[in-house]
Amino acid sequence: MATQTTDETYFVYGGLTNGTAAFEGAASDYTAGLRGLFQGEADELAVGELRYLQSRSNHICRNNGYGEIALNNWVTNTNGVNTVWIYANGKNKGKKHTIMQDYWASFAENPWYDGHGNLRTGQGVSNSSVFLNGNDYIRSLVIRTSGKAVPLKLQQIPALLHAVEYSASATTDNTIKYGIEFRDSIPINYFFHRSLKEKVDYTNPNAYTKVPASEIIHTFIRKEPGQWLGIPKLASVILALYKLDDLTTATVNKQVLSQHLTYIIKQAGAAGLAMQPVGTPTTITDSNNKTKIIFKSNLLEGKAVYLNPKEEVEMFQGEDIGANFDKLIGQELRKVAGVADTLYHHLTGDTSNLSFAALIAEGIRLRGRLEYIHNFITIPLREKPIADIFKNLAVLYNPKCSNAIPYFQLPRWRGMDELKDMQADLLELQHGMGITTDKLAERGLSIEDIQADAENRKILEGMGIKLTPDQATDSMVQSNNTQANSNSTGN
């Protein structure tokens, strides 16, 4: 561990003094001496800066175009997880549990305590909160007057209301840290402000609203063991986005100025100005108490400048934008895109340097990341807890629901060539290299959905609209789409 000496200009690190470090990462000069040398628990380091990060993250996504695009891409890519209830065992194992699915459909159409939208609307808000603030809090409430068979309602609590600055010793067994009360390292209560504008006595637990942890569904991305506070997604690039704003503003101003001409009038004698130059004069007194007269004029309007005897005019024009500007901006935006779990061309709309194969490769890379987010964060931390709470209440109302388990369908992945993707899926199924339920789930479908659609197909075919594939001519049959290699002998 680094220990600071009485001379605050350098550190002693592992016995090596300033200037003798073997690696630049161990440098202890003035500019790098404090970087990375603060130690402690992840939440301890976060809590002191979390409010600043959250405020700046919200500001950057409101006022910076790239920040808002990154937020929109995140919400779009992570939204739309669908919950399907199936039988856990018995003769109907794996099939849709219609009773439970009907209960869930009734709940999902209006699940929120404030009545705002359906379940997917709330998913978007939750995903947005994780991106902006690093945390999302959903409280489960039993509202028996809701008129639903399963009386569950969900309340979304603004992340900024979490009292992360509150820490205390509650009892000999419990500890309150960062707005969470722990017992044996397990959360048992959360503390929230009643209002962001309310003045709170940080040492008084009665100044907060205490909510049992069993009612809170807390979604965040954990990066270290024991971490309970999430960090805004853009935390590591917020300063870069601000600097990009400053850089582009300065560059635009520089480009505008480079299109203007400035002229300076030199006087060979002390006769002064006998004629009034073009423009409005402004008198400025410098630090040496000398007076200068500046005339502001716009030469782009084609005005002439009349000089006094012995006066000269010098013209100069500002420099243009350098050739490396685009490279610098592109490099910084690629960093922002990577942090925001999106792609550079999604963030900027620029596909000029991407081939079709590169687009496919980038899409596959993004899909892998999004599947990780869904399977290891979104589903286990939010969707599964909501489903478990719903099932516990549903079983009390109808014991037949005890045999139901949730199956989570991810949003449909759309490829660059839908026909080839479908042909590839059929080939996998035909040769036993894929599972039907998985292929249907990728398209947001189930076997029951196809069965339920059978009547509609009969009606359409009765109207002369053909939906049954013809093995001889149908384009979905792989053999009908295979052509001989043009490099083969005889072609």
Secondary structure, DSSP 4 states (H G I P E B T S, - for coil): --EE-SSTT-EEBTTB-TT--SSGGG--STTTTTTT---S-HHHHHHHHHHHHHHHHHHHHHH-HHHHHHHHHHHHHH---EEEEEESSSTTBTSB-HHHHHHHHHHHTS-BTT--S-HHHHHHHHHHHHHHHS-EEEEEEE-GGG-SSS-EEEEEEPGGGB-TT--B--SSSEEEETTEEEETTEEEEEEE-S-TTS---TT-GGGSEEEEGGGEEEE----STT------TTGGGHHHHHHHHHHHHHHHHHHHHHTSEEEEEEESSS---SS--SSEEEEEE-TTS-EEEEEE--GGG----PPPTTEEEEEEE-----TTHHHHHHHHHHHHHHHTTS-HHHHH---TT--HHHHHHHHHHHHHHHHHHIIIIIIIIIIHHHHHHHHHHHHHH-GGGGGEEEEEEPPPPP-S-HHHHHHHHHHHHHTT-S-HHHHHHHTT--HHHHHHTHHHHHHHHHTT---SPPTTT-TTSGGGG----TTSTT-
